[in-house]
Amino acid sequence: GPGKFKPKMSPRPPSGTKPKVVNPSRGKPYQPDPYYQTPEWRSLRIRTLQRDKRVCRYCGEFAHMADHVIPRKKGGPDALSNLVACCVACNKIAGNREFGNVELKKKWILTHRDL
């Protein structure tokens, strides 16, 4: 109906290929970082979740993800010192924003999240 958000899709691709989802904020196809499919990342993610006992460092809910405090795209390292366990909702809200440390990021997320 009117007012409902629908993600923009590129024109129908040839049969046998996947459609590209367009990022509504940029109008370009979203390209996942291939690093997140590597054994190195999988190991870091598991170690981060184990260290934080699968508790989101921002809101305290169950964590499924490891989040870069300083995003990779902003030069943040792929290191345990820059990773925290994170739930899906907090990770989505934080996006690719840059914060100086985990406490600043936590404060911003909790201000913008309906808990």
N, C-alpha and C positions, 0 to 999 in steps of 0.2 A: 504494500500500500504506500501511499504518500508518506514521505519522511523517513522511510526505512533506508538504512545504508546498505548498498550492495557494492562489493568490491568490483573494480573495473577489471575486465578480462580482455586480453588481446584478442584479435579476430580468431575464429576457429582454426586451430592448427591442422595440418594434414593428418589423415588417419594414422593411428599408431604412435602419435607423439603427444606429450602432455601439454596442456595450455600453460602459459606463463601467467602467474598472478602478478598484477601490477600493484606496486606500493602506492596507495592513494595519496600519500603526502609528497611523493616525488614524481609520480607518473612514469616511473621506469620499472621494468621487471625486477623483482627481488632475486638477487643472486646469493644463495647461501655460501658461506665461507667453507671451502673444501677442507680446511684444517679440522673442522668439527667431525669429520669422518675418519680421522687418523687414529691409529693405536695410541699415539702419544697423548692426544686429547682425551680419549676414553679412559686412559690410566689416570690422568690428572683429575678428571671429573669424579671418578670413583674415590680417589684418595681425598678429594675435597669433601665429598659427601660423608665419607667415613670419619674424617677429622671433626666435622661439624655435627655428627650424629644424625644426619638427614633432617636437621632443623634449619629452616630459613633464618639466616642471620639478620634479616630485616624485620620480619613480622612474627617469627616463631612457629609458623605452620610447617607442615611436612614439606621437605625439599626434594624436588626431582632433578634439579639442575645445578650446575656450577656457574657462577656469574663472575665475570671479570669486573672488579671494582673500578679500575680504569680500563675502559673498553679497548679491545685489540685494535680497532680502527683509529683509536686516539693514541696508539703507541704503548698501551698497557701490556706488560709481559705475560707470557703463558707460564706462570709460576704460582705455587701454592700461596705465596705471600700476597698475590693479587687476586686470588680466587676465594669465593665464599659460597656455601650452600645457599640455594635460593629456590623459592617456590615459583611456579609458572606466572602467577599474577604479579608478583614484585618484579620479576625479570622483564615482563612485558611493559610495565609502567616505567621502569628505569630507561628502557630503550638504549640508545647509544649516547646518552648524556654523560658528561664527564664530571666527576666529583673528586675532591682532593683525597678523601679517605672513606672508609666504610661507614663511619658514624655520620658524616655529612650526607652520604648517599641514603642511609637508613632514614634519617630525619626527613629528607625530601620525599622518599617513597611513601613513608607513613602519612605525610601531609597530603599526598595526592591519591591515596588509596582509601577506599571506603571499607573500614574494618569495624 
